[in-house]
Amino acid sequence: MSHSVSSARYSTAHTPRPNRASHWSEIIADAYFPLNLDFREPLHFNGKLSRLGLGAVGLSRLTSDPARYERRARHIKQARDEEYLVTIPKASAVEFRQMGKEVRCEPGGFIIERGDEPYRFMYARPNDLFVLKVGKSELSERVHQPDRFCARVFDATRGPARLFTSMVEHAQHNADGAGALAEETLGRQLLEFLALALTDNAPSGEEAATAVRAGHLDRIDRFLRANLKSPDLTPDLIAVACGISKRYLHDLYRGKNLTVSQQIREYRLLAARDQLTAGVRGPLSDIAYRFGFPDQAQFSRVFKARFGRSPSQYRAGYAQPRATIRRP
């Protein structure tokens, strides 16, 4: 997922009262995705929203009078991408219902909403919300089975979750106009901190076997990411480092419908992609060798097969500055 709009601002302040409800619905659909909206006082409704595109992440701040938002089956049928919204309420509580779960999130917490499942989201008092829009593929690269974290309230008053929400607020206040490279880097950092916050708060109430498998996969993922540059990164080394048998390691990945070697290659390709989007210069062969590819030709071939562009084309695409677009 890519966000072409670097910066945009919306408001109902100058919208004629009879049109405010429909205007806000258009704003929400443009910033997130289509939803059904209900308002306590449609003619007197006020709302404003600012948004930033940070590479693969969309970041917005929404302040408005009370409203109810519903994602329905007909909206999902029209969706092209699977996405999540991470919502951080600052002024008042939000109520959220999805997949048979109903939660209330007070300021000091955050929740995750699946865009590919119906849901209902509302706040009964004026609110100030920070919202992160993340593609499912981007989050799945960093967290095993991210759907298991949806419709839960995360405590953001301590640990990695507090760091994540503080970073979101800081980015919203200071990132606009920082430049394409800084925006790309910040978007990746937000994803990494979100992943840390989620894995630090593993869901309770899951069956023991599922929780154990998820725990092993999270630990393996952390080990892989920390050792991608090692030429000795093999299933034998991973199994020993993570305290499991090689047979069990392969069983874990059969459950993910891929092999251990495929996972290693995927993470190396993702790391190489991040290097290219971060503006790292130098020969492409250096990046290939750095992440365990025997030669540049093989690296270019598998990179293009994965991302649809060669490494040189990918780097050239991120070397172009993006214009900042502002809307009233």
Contacts in CASP RR format, 6 or more apart in sequence:
PFRMAT RR
TARGET T0000
AUTHOR 0000-0000-0000
METHOD contacts of the structure
MODEL  1
MSHSVSSARYSTAHTPRPNRASHWSEIIADAYFPLNLDFREPLHFNGKLS
RLGLGAVGLSRLTSDPARYERRARHIKQARDEEYLVTIPKASAVEFRQMG
KEVRCEPGGFIIERGDEPYRFMYARPNDLFVLKVGKSELSERVHQPDRFC
ARVFDATRGPARLFTSMVEHAQHNADGAGALAEETLGRQLLEFLALALTD
NAPSGEEAATAVRAGHLDRIDRFLRANLKSPDLTPDLIAVACGISKRYLH
DLYRGKNLTVSQQIREYRLLAARDQLTAGVRGPLSDIAYRFGFPDQAQFS
RVFKARFGRSPSQYRAGYAQPRATIRRP
1 56 0 8 1.000
1 81 0 8 1.000
1 83 0 8 1.000
1 134 0 8 1.000
1 135 0 8 1.000
1 137 0 8 1.000
1 138 0 8 1.000
2 55 0 8 1.000
2 56 0 8 1.000
3 53 0 8 1.000
3 54 0 8 1.000
3 55 0 8 1.000
3 56 0 8 1.000
3 57 0 8 1.000
3 58 0 8 1.000
3 133 0 8 1.000
4 322 0 8 1.000
5 51 0 8 1.000
5 53 0 8 1.000
5 325 0 8 1.000
6 52 0 8 1.000
6 53 0 8 1.000
6 176 0 8 1.000
6 177 0 8 1.000
6 179 0 8 1.000
6 180 0 8 1.000
6 183 0 8 1.000
6 322 0 8 1.000
6 323 0 8 1.000
6 324 0 8 1.000
6 325 0 8 1.000
7 50 0 8 1.000
7 51 0 8 1.000
7 52 0 8 1.000
7 53 0 8 1.000
7 176 0 8 1.000
7 177 0 8 1.000
7 324 0 8 1.000
7 325 0 8 1.000
7 326 0 8 1.000
8 50 0 8 1.000
8 51 0 8 1.000
8 325 0 8 1.000
8 326 0 8 1.000
8 327 0 8 1.000
9 48 0 8 1.000
9 49 0 8 1.000
9 50 0 8 1.000
9 51 0 8 1.000
9 326 0 8 1.000
9 327 0 8 1.000
9 328 0 8 1.000
10 27 0 8 1.000
10 30 0 8 1.000
10 31 0 8 1.000
10 48 0 8 1.000
10 49 0 8 1.000
10 50 0 8 1.000
10 327 0 8 1.000
10 328 0 8 1.000
11 47 0 8 1.000
11 48 0 8 1.000
11 49 0 8 1.000
11 328 0 8 1.000
12 20 0 8 1.000
12 23 0 8 1.000
12 24 0 8 1.000
12 27 0 8 1.000
12 45 0 8 1.000
12 46 0 8 1.000
12 47 0 8 1.000
12 48 0 8 1.000
13 46 0 8 1.000
13 47 0 8 1.000
13 48 0 8 1.000
14 328 0 8 1.000
15 23 0 8 1.000
17 43 0 8 1.000
17 44 0 8 1.000
18 43 0 8 1.000
20 42 0 8 1.000
20 43 0 8 1.000
20 45 0 8 1.000
20 46 0 8 1.000
21 37 0 8 1.000
21 39 0 8 1.000
21 42 0 8 1.000
21 45 0 8 1.000
24 37 0 8 1.000
24 39 0 8 1.000
24 45 0 8 1.000
24 47 0 8 1.000
24 64 0 8 1.000
24 67 0 8 1.000
25 35 0 8 1.000
25 37 0 8 1.000
27 49 0 8 1.000
28 35 0 8 1.000
28 37 0 8 1.000
28 49 0 8 1.000
28 69 0 8 1.000
29 35 0 8 1.000
31 49 0 8 1.000
31 51 0 8 1.000
31 60 0 8 1.000
31 62 0 8 1.000
31 133 0 8 1.000
32 60 0 8 1.000
32 85 0 8 1.000
32 131 0 8 1.000
32 133 0 8 1.000
33 71 0 8 1.000
33 75 0 8 1.000
33 79 0 8 1.000
33 83 0 8 1.000
33 115 0 8 1.000
34 75 0 8 1.000
34 78 0 8 1.000
35 69 0 8 1.000
35 70 0 8 1.000
35 71 0 8 1.000
35 75 0 8 1.000
36 69 0 8 1.000
36 70 0 8 1.000
36 71 0 8 1.000
36 72 0 8 1.000
36 75 0 8 1.000
37 67 0 8 1.000
37 68 0 8 1.000
37 69 0 8 1.000
37 70 0 8 1.000
38 67 0 8 1.000
38 68 0 8 1.000
38 70 0 8 1.000
39 45 0 8 1.000
39 65 0 8 1.000
39 66 0 8 1.000
39 67 0 8 1.000
39 68 0 8 1.000
40 65 0 8 1.000
40 66 0 8 1.000
40 67 0 8 1.000
41 65 0 8 1.000
44 65 0 8 1.000
45 64 0 8 1.000
45 65 0 8 1.000
45 67 0 8 1.000
46 64 0 8 1.000
46 65 0 8 1.000
47 62 0 8 1.000
47 63 0 8 1.000
47 64 0 8 1.000
47 65 0 8 1.000
48 62 0 8 1.000
48 63 0 8 1.000
48 64 0 8 1.000
49 60 0 8 1.000
49 61 0 8 1.000
49 62 0 8 1.000
49 63 0 8 1.000
49 64 0 8 1.000
50 60 0 8 1.000
50 61 0 8 1.000
50 172 0 8 1.000
51 58 0 8 1.000
51 59 0 8 1.000
51 60 0 8 1.000
51 61 0 8 1.000
52 58 0 8 1.000
52 59 0 8 1.000
52 60 0 8 1.000
52 171 0 8 1.000
52 172 0 8 1.000
52 175 0 8 1.000
52 176 0 8 1.000
52 183 0 8 1.000
53 59 0 8 1.000
53 183 0 8 1.000
54 171 0 8 1.000
54 175 0 8 1.000
54 183 0 8 1.000
54 184 0 8 1.000
54 186 0 8 1.000
54 187 0 8 1.000
54 190 0 8 1.000
55 183 0 8 1.000
55 184 0 8 1.000
55 187 0 8 1.000
56 134 0 8 1.000
56 135 0 8 1.000
56 138 0 8 1.000
56 187 0 8 1.000
56 188 0 8 1.000
56 191 0 8 1.000
57 132 0 8 1.000
57 133 0 8 1.000
57 134 0 8 1.000
57 138 0 8 1.000
57 187 0 8 1.000
57 190 0 8 1.000
57 191 0 8 1.000
58 132 0 8 1.000
58 133 0 8 1.000
58 134 0 8 1.000
59 130 0 8 1.000
59 131 0 8 1.000
59 132 0 8 1.000
59 133 0 8 1.000
59 168 0 8 1.000
59 171 0 8 1.000
59 172 0 8 1.000
59 175 0 8 1.000
59 187 0 8 1.000
59 190 0 8 1.000
60 130 0 8 1.000
60 131 0 8 1.000
60 133 0 8 1.000
60 172 0 8 1.000
61 128 0 8 1.000
61 129 0 8 1.000
61 130 0 8 1.000
61 131 0 8 1.000
61 172 0 8 1.000
62 127 0 8 1.000
62 128 0 8 1.000
62 129 0 8 1.000
62 131 0 8 1.000
63 91 0 8 1.000
63 126 0 8 1.000
63 127 0 8 1.000
63 128 0 8 1.000
63 129 0 8 1.000
64 126 0 8 1.000
64 127 0 8 1.000
65 126 0 8 1.000
66 122 0 8 1.000
66 123 0 8 1.000
66 124 0 8 1.000
66 125 0 8 1.000
66 126 0 8 1.000
66 127 0 8 1.000
67 122 0 8 1.000
67 123 0 8 1.000
68 120 0 8 1.000
68 121 0 8 1.000
68 122 0 8 1.000
69 120 0 8 1.000
69 121 0 8 1.000
69 122 0 8 1.000
70 118 0 8 1.000
70 119 0 8 1.000
70 120 0 8 1.000
70 121 0 8 1.000
71 113 0 8 1.000
71 115 0 8 1.000
71 117 0 8 1.000
71 118 0 8 1.000
71 119 0 8 1.000
71 120 0 8 1.000
71 121 0 8 1.000
72 118 0 8 1.000
73 118 0 8 1.000
76 115 0 8 1.000
76 116 0 8 1.000
76 117 0 8 1.000
76 118 0 8 1.000
79 115 0 8 1.000
79 116 0 8 1.000
81 135 0 8 1.000
81 136 0 8 1.000
82 114 0 8 1.000
82 115 0 8 1.000
82 116 0 8 1.000
82 135 0 8 1.000
82 136 0 8 1.000
82 137 0 8 1.000
83 115 0 8 1.000
83 116 0 8 1.000
83 133 0 8 1.000
83 134 0 8 1.000
83 135 0 8 1.000
83 136 0 8 1.000
84 112 0 8 1.000
84 113 0 8 1.000
84 114 0 8 1.000
84 115 0 8 1.000
84 133 0 8 1.000
84 134 0 8 1.000
84 135 0 8 1.000
84 136 0 8 1.000
84 139 0 8 1.000
84 146 0 8 1.000
84 150 0 8 1.000
85 112 0 8 1.000
85 113 0 8 1.000
85 115 0 8 1.000
85 131 0 8 1.000
85 132 0 8 1.000
85 133 0 8 1.000
85 134 0 8 1.000
86 110 0 8 1.000
86 111 0 8 1.000
86 112 0 8 1.000
86 113 0 8 1.000
86 131 0 8 1.000
86 132 0 8 1.000
86 133 0 8 1.000
86 134 0 8 1.000
86 194 0 8 1.000
87 94 0 8 1.000
87 96 0 8 1.000
87 105 0 8 1.000
87 110 0 8 1.000
87 111 0 8 1.000
87 112 0 8 1.000
87 113 0 8 1.000
87 121 0 8 1.000
87 129 0 8 1.000
87 130 0 8 1.000
87 131 0 8 1.000
88 108 0 8 1.000
88 109 0 8 1.000
88 110 0 8 1.000
88 129 0 8 1.000
88 130 0 8 1.000
88 131 0 8 1.000
88 132 0 8 1.000
88 156 0 8 1.000
88 165 0 8 1.000
88 168 0 8 1.000
88 169 0 8 1.000
89 105 0 8 1.000
89 106 0 8 1.000
89 107 0 8 1.000
89 108 0 8 1.000
89 109 0 8 1.000
89 110 0 8 1.000
89 123 0 8 1.000
89 127 0 8 1.000
89 128 0 8 1.000
89 129 0 8 1.000
90 107 0 8 1.000
90 127 0 8 1.000
90 128 0 8 1.000
90 129 0 8 1.000
90 130 0 8 1.000
91 107 0 8 1.000
91 125 0 8 1.000
91 126 0 8 1.000
91 127 0 8 1.000
91 128 0 8 1.000
92 107 0 8 1.000
92 123 0 8 1.000
92 124 0 8 1.000
92 125 0 8 1.000
92 126 0 8 1.000
92 127 0 8 1.000
93 104 0 8 1.000
93 105 0 8 1.000
93 106 0 8 1.000
93 107 0 8 1.000
93 123 0 8 1.000
93 124 0 8 1.000
93 125 0 8 1.000
94 104 0 8 1.000
94 105 0 8 1.000
94 111 0 8 1.000
94 121 0 8 1.000
94 122 0 8 1.000
94 123 0 8 1.000
94 127 0 8 1.000
94 129 0 8 1.000
95 102 0 8 1.000
95 103 0 8 1.000
95 104 0 8 1.000
95 105 0 8 1.000
95 120 0 8 1.000
95 121 0 8 1.000
95 122 0 8 1.000
95 123 0 8 1.000
95 124 0 8 1.000
96 102 0 8 1.000
96 103 0 8 1.000
96 104 0 8 1.000
96 105 0 8 1.000
96 111 0 8 1.000
96 113 0 8 1.000
96 119 0 8 1.000
96 120 0 8 1.000
96 121 0 8 1.000
96 151 0 8 1.000
97 103 0 8 1.000
97 119 0 8 1.000
97 120 0 8 1.000
97 121 0 8 1.000
97 151 0 8 1.000
98 113 0 8 1.000
98 114 0 8 1.000
98 117 0 8 1.000
98 118 0 8 1.000
98 119 0 8 1.000
98 120 0 8 1.000
98 150 0 8 1.000
98 151 0 8 1.000
99 114 0 8 1.000
99 117 0 8 1.000
99 150 0 8 1.000
99 151 0 8 1.000
100 151 0 8 1.000
101 151 0 8 1.000
101 152 0 8 1.000
102 151 0 8 1.000
103 111 0 8 1.000
103 151 0 8 1.000
103 152 0 8 1.000
103 153 0 8 1.000
104 153 0 8 1.000
105 111 0 8 1.000
105 153 0 8 1.000
108 155 0 8 1.000
108 156 0 8 1.000
108 157 0 8 1.000
108 165 0 8 1.000
109 153 0 8 1.000
109 154 0 8 1.000
109 155 0 8 1.000
109 156 0 8 1.000
109 157 0 8 1.000
109 161 0 8 1.000
109 165 0 8 1.000
110 153 0 8 1.000
110 154 0 8 1.000
110 156 0 8 1.000
110 161 0 8 1.000
110 164 0 8 1.000
110 165 0 8 1.000
111 151 0 8 1.000
111 152 0 8 1.000
111 153 0 8 1.000
111 154 0 8 1.000
112 146 0 8 1.000
112 149 0 8 1.000
112 150 0 8 1.000
112 151 0 8 1.000
112 152 0 8 1.000
112 154 0 8 1.000
113 119 0 8 1.000
113 121 0 8 1.000
113 150 0 8 1.000
113 151 0 8 1.000
114 147 0 8 1.000
114 150 0 8 1.000
114 151 0 8 1.000
116 136 0 8 1.000
117 150 0 8 1.000
119 151 0 8 1.000
130 165 0 8 1.000
130 168 0 8 1.000
130 169 0 8 1.000
130 172 0 8 1.000
132 168 0 8 1.000
132 190 0 8 1.000
132 194 0 8 1.000
134 191 0 8 1.000
134 194 0 8 1.000
136 146 0 8 1.000
138 191 0 8 1.000
139 146 0 8 1.000
139 191 0 8 1.000
139 194 0 8 1.000
139 195 0 8 1.000
140 146 0 8 1.000
141 270 0 8 1.000
142 191 0 8 1.000
142 192 0 8 1.000
142 194 0 8 1.000
142 195 0 8 1.000
142 221 0 8 1.000
143 149 0 8 1.000
143 195 0 8 1.000
143 198 0 8 1.000
143 199 0 8 1.000
143 218 0 8 1.000
144 214 0 8 1.000
144 217 0 8 1.000
144 218 0 8 1.000
144 221 0 8 1.000
144 256 0 8 1.000
145 214 0 8 1.000
146 198 0 8 1.000
148 203 0 8 1.000
148 206 0 8 1.000
148 214 0 8 1.000
149 198 0 8 1.000
149 201 0 8 1.000
149 203 0 8 1.000
152 201 0 8 1.000
152 203 0 8 1.000
154 161 0 8 1.000
154 197 0 8 1.000
154 198 0 8 1.000
154 201 0 8 1.000
155 161 0 8 1.000
155 201 0 8 1.000
156 162 0 8 1.000
156 164 0 8 1.000
156 165 0 8 1.000
156 197 0 8 1.000
159 197 0 8 1.000
159 200 0 8 1.000
160 193 0 8 1.000
160 196 0 8 1.000
160 197 0 8 1.000
160 200 0 8 1.000
161 197 0 8 1.000
161 200 0 8 1.000
161 201 0 8 1.000
163 193 0 8 1.000
163 196 0 8 1.000
163 197 0 8 1.000
164 190 0 8 1.000
164 193 0 8 1.000
164 194 0 8 1.000
164 196 0 8 1.000
164 197 0 8 1.000
167 189 0 8 1.000
167 190 0 8 1.000
167 193 0 8 1.000
168 190 0 8 1.000
171 186 0 8 1.000
171 187 0 8 1.000
171 190 0 8 1.000
175 182 0 8 1.000
175 183 0 8 1.000
175 186 0 8 1.000
176 324 0 8 1.000
177 183 0 8 1.000
177 324 0 8 1.000
178 186 0 8 1.000
179 321 0 8 1.000
179 322 0 8 1.000
180 318 0 8 1.000
180 320 0 8 1.000
180 321 0 8 1.000
180 322 0 8 1.000
181 278 0 8 1.000
181 279 0 8 1.000
181 318 0 8 1.000
184 277 0 8 1.000
184 278 0 8 1.000
184 318 0 8 1.000
185 278 0 8 1.000
188 274 0 8 1.000
199 218 0 8 1.000
202 211 0 8 1.000
202 214 0 8 1.000
202 215 0 8 1.000
202 218 0 8 1.000
203 211 0 8 1.000
205 211 0 8 1.000
206 214 0 8 1.000
213 252 0 8 1.000
216 242 0 8 1.000
216 244 0 8 1.000
216 248 0 8 1.000
216 252 0 8 1.000
217 252 0 8 1.000
217 256 0 8 1.000
219 242 0 8 1.000
220 238 0 8 1.000
220 242 0 8 1.000
220 249 0 8 1.000
220 252 0 8 1.000
223 238 0 8 1.000
223 241 0 8 1.000
223 242 0 8 1.000
224 233 0 8 1.000
224 238 0 8 1.000
224 263 0 8 1.000
224 264 0 8 1.000
224 267 0 8 1.000
225 267 0 8 1.000
225 271 0 8 1.000
227 233 0 8 1.000
228 264 0 8 1.000
228 267 0 8 1.000
228 268 0 8 1.000
228 271 0 8 1.000
228 291 0 8 1.000
228 292 0 8 1.000
229 290 0 8 1.000
229 291 0 8 1.000
229 292 0 8 1.000
230 237 0 8 1.000
231 292 0 8 1.000
233 264 0 8 1.000
235 246 0 8 1.000
235 249 0 8 1.000
235 250 0 8 1.000
235 260 0 8 1.000
235 261 0 8 1.000
236 246 0 8 1.000
238 249 0 8 1.000
238 260 0 8 1.000
239 245 0 8 1.000
239 246 0 8 1.000
239 248 0 8 1.000
239 249 0 8 1.000
242 249 0 8 1.000
244 252 0 8 1.000
249 260 0 8 1.000
250 259 0 8 1.000
250 260 0 8 1.000
253 259 0 8 1.000
253 260 0 8 1.000
253 263 0 8 1.000
256 263 0 8 1.000
258 266 0 8 1.000
265 302 0 8 1.000
266 306 0 8 1.000
268 291 0 8 1.000
268 292 0 8 1.000
268 293 0 8 1.000
269 291 0 8 1.000
269 302 0 8 1.000
269 303 0 8 1.000
269 306 0 8 1.000
269 307 0 8 1.000
271 291 0 8 1.000
272 287 0 8 1.000
272 288 0 8 1.000
272 290 0 8 1.000
272 291 0 8 1.000
272 299 0 8 1.000
272 303 0 8 1.000
272 311 0 8 1.000
273 303 0 8 1.000
273 307 0 8 1.000
273 314 0 8 1.000
275 287 0 8 1.000
275 290 0 8 1.000
276 287 0 8 1.000
276 311 0 8 1.000
276 314 0 8 1.000
276 315 0 8 1.000
276 318 0 8 1.000
277 314 0 8 1.000
277 315 0 8 1.000
277 318 0 8 1.000
279 315 0 8 1.000
279 318 0 8 1.000
279 319 0 8 1.000
280 287 0 8 1.000
283 296 0 8 1.000
284 296 0 8 1.000
284 299 0 8 1.000
284 300 0 8 1.000
284 311 0 8 1.000
284 312 0 8 1.000
285 295 0 8 1.000
285 296 0 8 1.000
285 299 0 8 1.000
287 299 0 8 1.000
287 311 0 8 1.000
288 295 0 8 1.000
288 296 0 8 1.000
288 298 0 8 1.000
288 299 0 8 1.000
288 300 0 8 1.000
291 299 0 8 1.000
293 299 0 8 1.000
293 302 0 8 1.000
299 311 0 8 1.000
300 310 0 8 1.000
300 311 0 8 1.000
300 312 0 8 1.000
303 310 0 8 1.000
303 311 0 8 1.000
303 314 0 8 1.000
304 310 0 8 1.000
304 311 0 8 1.000
307 314 0 8 1.000
END
